[in-house]
Amino acid sequence: MKPVYLITIFLLISCHLFQKEKKYFEVIAKSGLILRSGPGQNYNKITTLPINTSGKIIQFIGPTTYIQGKKGLWLKVETEQLNGYIFSGFAIIHENIESLNQSRNYKFFPKFKGIFPFTNTDLTREEFTKQFLEKFIVFESDLTSETKTILDNDLYKIELISAKNEYSDYQTIFVLNKKEKLNYFPEINNLHPKSFAENSKIITGFEYTCYNCCAIPTDTISILAENKIYTLPIPLNDTLASCDLEGQVKTDFSQLRITNKNEIIIQKTIYDCSTDPKCSQAGAEDNCKPTKVFSDTFILIENPYSNPNVFEFDASVVPNNILIQFKTGRTAKTNKNLD
């Protein structure tokens, strides 16, 4: 039995090493990701890998480091044309080729994509919590679930569902529409609510692009209409555009205004920082200002809290009356912050 036991251990170790060699990366930064000649910002830039570029991970190079507040490791990688080093804070790490191929089937170009409705479910809150926890136990086996009511009014009861341990806290929300007696959850699998605004009709928060990675969180708002709940990938508060030292978009320009008719108008300008060479040089000035506009869009939401209709206009052809309402509108008011 002893030789069999040793052979089994050998096979398990070999399998583990083989799996480690088969990890893949995928670029998620819309401005692309700098491929360098070595594991650090002091090494020369080889090229910029466009968004959705994928390849094989040869080596994880520690320890964990931060670049402009983003946590990650340097990766030695291999693409079809070039080899080099990238920072993992701007990439998804896939455990196998199947995960990478599945991700490729859900690509979209980086522009505003309208609203993301919540999904109706027959699951109870307990059943949903169990399924949510199971998504993350794959990465962290010591996670436990926690439930907390964050809103309870005449129309909705909203519960915060967490899968957490000492270091991590994955979150989403579970919503009961009391009027319809239906349960809903967001089409965002890791939604972290931060506050309520406009008399608790708007939930602010952020989502992570992927699990078990160091991707940049995306600001979101969820709007609680009477017969519909939906999420938009925009921040509630105004933001100014900036790039970071790796030539990535640190922040886009975004403004949300509420008109005197209680409609919502958003201006969203998406930038491309990859053409700003100063931002990719060692010792470059912090918060490089982007110069290339990828898209400039106005989004009008009529009847946002009852029966919403969403209209999208390019900034060059937006109707003048909408521009006037936008310029005279007010910023949203936060009424409750969540711990």
Salt bridges, closest charged atoms under 4 A:
GLU26 OE1 - HIS94 NE2 2.64
GLU26 OE2 - LYS107 NZ 2.30
GLU95 OE1 - LYS23 NZ 2.38
GLU126 OE2 - ARG125 NH2 3.73
GLU146 OE2 - LYS164 NZ 3.47
ASP152 OD1 - LYS178 NZ 2.50
GLU159 OE1 - ARG125 NE 3.37
ASP169 OD2 - LYS164 NZ 3.90
GLU198 OE1 - ARG330 NH2 2.81
ASP219 OD1 - LYS194 NZ 3.40
ASP238 OD2 - ARG257 NH2 2.90
ASP244 OD2 - LYS70 NZ 3.21
GLU246 OE2 - ARG36 NH2 2.90
ASP252 OD2 - LYS30 NZ 2.52
ASP272 OD2 - LYS292 NZ 3.64
